[in-house]
């Protein structure tokens, strides 16, 4: 199995065209999702994600098999698929039921396209269930990547595991006038299953220290009018996304990492 | 042309420094004492470590004079155990040198040991040799090694010696050459032995190796020939059982070494029938043993068996790394079989006793040898102890080895296990789980420990290393972890055993002894688990009576409440001895169990009036009252009562801005929002929260932190605590509102008791607030602590308690999604069609 630049570009083109051809199916699936989770799929965003990737190494051989456990966010799915192609790693996706409809259809599209290029087993996928013995499975894999599901990661008793946050956010608000915005963000996070904890600590130094030490958190939302507070957060929070009086969920710009 | 002769100096100068271990062991003779081999290898390692570490890829430049002289000294000291031809051959393979037979210009010598072990290397070596010489043919006709290369005849003489030449190597023994063998053949012929034709195909050197002295070997061979002749006069074959056939094949492989043992068939005049491996050839295992019976006192059994095992190896063609282990395993099996055959034929043997002892000794040695093979290579006794030390210190995991290797080869000593207990609980547990059997060692190890782990005690009990009484005694000194102890209750016999040993008297003796507080708590847990849990209320009441009979002091309110809180007496006993006031007091303090609160209300002991009266208590704040109401009466059927009780709270200032407004869009939310199914991800309203707690453990109790609005919910049946922020309290305005955004923490009992003082901030011994920084730290670092963020709270909580939740998608929705995914493929096909 070899993925040259030429083939990679063909796959990208094919994927975009398939997503466009299957738009009505994807939107139908999204309708089912909306009964469960209030999240509309943005197909243009998916196309943008596909376009953002290019092949890393022309002659690299496909060797590793990596399992990925995540909530099933379709934007993460397409990123994982593209990273699988660019890094030439086989992946097995274990997805939870977040946007199950769109995600299932998207995976079907991806697998269909890959099949044409005889890359059938590059991206395998299975819904997450309690019956899967990851400890046993880990012996046959290069590693297990866990995205966002921190408790799952913590309980996983293997050495070859790696964690990446996925919109794991903390919201700090000291502005009474922003109470409604805070509630709206909270409500949105509940409806879209984004992990959000609202904190009200009076000691900001302590709070920031705690956040900085917590690798499970990657997003901080601050609602404040106070310039000192703004300064403290923007300067002292390290290696995490800080949104001061901004909505991080706008435009589906989920923080994506290089997972493998 | 390749160099044809090598002295030891040549070899050492060219050999490079690092022989692989297998090679080193291979260059030692098989009859060498294990100790000598070990010493030789140790010496070699020492020299390598001190004077050279260059690797054979750069051998020529890599050897220092000092290395050479040291090595030579070592060689001289150990010359009796080094198999020189093997050393030469290894060197040749390592360096790509062809070794030519000095006796014959166009033949090759390959020490036999490497034909057995180094099949691939030997093939390669021969291939290279074929390229460099015109003819590769052994001049000693008839000595045929089975097809390494088709039609290539090799001299399989074990020793590379030229008797008449100038290159005889010191300290090696001479082996009869072809001419000598032919002379022997003539002797046999002179004696008119038909069987003598066999000699043409005899490897005399093997006989000499098998027998202690060469001269005996020759004598024995002649004697055996005589015997063989006699046997040949009898009907020669018998029907063989499967087992005998198996032995036959082993012996047939031996026959390459001891062909003289072959028993010919009727066509005795034709020499062709004796051709090695010929189809007409017949063997009789028992006849062989009869033949050998008279002479086997001379037989070196160890060599005999090892050679046999090697022949088996040849047949299987295993690779070098597996060879050592497989060889020994097969050797064990073979020894057992040979032992059986020998016993069957030795009854009239005057030396049978000595022989049996010798056999046992050899067996023991062989078995002992087996104990030294780990990770596919030989470990000295000292190295095994070093390895054991690594396991004891937790530097290496016992997962690396099999059960037999751990229990029969590593054989941990007391001190090693003692150290392992402290340094590597994982390895210690693994050792217990594998079925380590020495009770005395285990008891001795844990007897002098202060940090006994209850989970390990459970394994010890399950593995019969300690009995139930010892379990209880050790448990009182343990960390009190109850997680695995519950398993013991699943076996009714075990439960009864514990039920009989645990007594009300000991329980109360510990209860009343203020110095034994911790022991009491542990004992009470066991007592409750084995004697109370799962019993009918009437039986529980009977046990409670037995407990209360132990001392009048127990009837004091505080003692009664404490026994109730620990689940040792039911709420009915509080009612019996203290009336409704006792129940109200418990309720007020948040100590009345959820299930009991409902039962007391349903049975009329706790009345609406008494509850209203309690809630009018001026010293209680609204949030405290609300927690009391919701935590006890969250179910639907208490909606009316709940609303009535909430109305009695005079100055309600609770703001209800939670997501229930999202649910019903009611501008004037009812103080009691509708409960939401526990499977729903958006559980944030008070009733649903408490309903979910009750689902986890109906006996939960609640401790409320007045200062910051946290609740500590204790789930006694699950040994867990949940810390949940119930109210946001505004210290400036004095108002509070339902909290909904803070993460929930689920903490195991063991972790909670360890960190309780840090987590719960108390004023005047009353719970006031929670230090969330500690919670965050525990949630991140400590096993036994889970952080649950409110999006998807219900589902995540259920997952944490291992309760199955319904999928958010119905089966219909799933079917529909499946169809849509299928359509993707179909649409694709249609496009292509």
Interface residues (C-beta under 8 A of the other chain):
Chain A: X18 X21 X22 X25 X28 X29 X32 X35 X36 X37 X97 X100 X101 X104 X105 X107 X108 X109 X112 X130 X150 X151 X154 X168 X171 X183 X186 X187 X189 X190 X191 X192 X193 X194 X195 X196 X197 X198 X199 X200 X201 X206 X210 X213 X214 X215 X216
Chain B: X657 X659 X662 X681 X682 X684 X728 X740 X741 X742 X743 X772 X773 X776 X777 X780 X783 X786 X787 X788 X789 X790 X791 X792 X796 X799 X800 X804 X807 X808 X809 X813 X814 X816 X817 X818 X820 X821 X822 X823 X824 X825 X827 X828 X831
